[in-house]
Amino acid sequence: MTHLLYLLFFSFLMSVVFAVFFDGDARERLIYGVKVFLKFVFVSIFIGWVFYFLF
């Protein structure tokens, strides 16, 4: 369970950093940050499942 919490924490921090440096108004930055967060989480979980079945 701690790996998932680390993943969520890292994804949150990276999405905040990417959203801060994204060009646009506050609403566009918020939407971009949420998209980046969700992509980090879903892609990481997907890769984890792929590795689980491969190894």
N, C-alpha and C positions, 0 to 999 in steps of 0.2 A: 504494500500500500504506500510505502514511503516513496517508491520510485514514481508512482503516479502523482503524488504531491509535488515532488521535485520537477516533474515534467510540467505540471500546471503552473508552478511558480516561475520556472524558466520561460515558459511560453508567454506568461503575463508580462514579465519584465521585457522580453524582446519585442513584444507587440507594442508596449508603451514607447520604447525607444524608437521603433520604426515609425510609429504614428507621429511622434514629435518631429521627426525629420521629414515627414511627408508634406508635400506642398498642397495647400488647400485651406478651406476654412475649418472651423472646429467640428462641424457635423461630418465633413468628409474624413477628417482625421479619426474621429470616433468610429465611423463605419470601417475604415481601413484597419484600424487597430483590432476591432472585433474579428474581421476577416482573417487577419494574420494570426491571431490567437487560435481561432478554430482550425485553420490550416495546419499550424504547428501541432496541435493536439491530435487531429485525425490522421495526419500523415505519420506521426510518430507511432500511434497505436497500430496503424496498418502495417508499418514496417516491422513492428514488434511481432505481430501475428505471422507475417511472412517468415521471419527468422525462426519463430516457434515451430512452424511446420517444416522448414528446411533442415533445421539442426535438432 
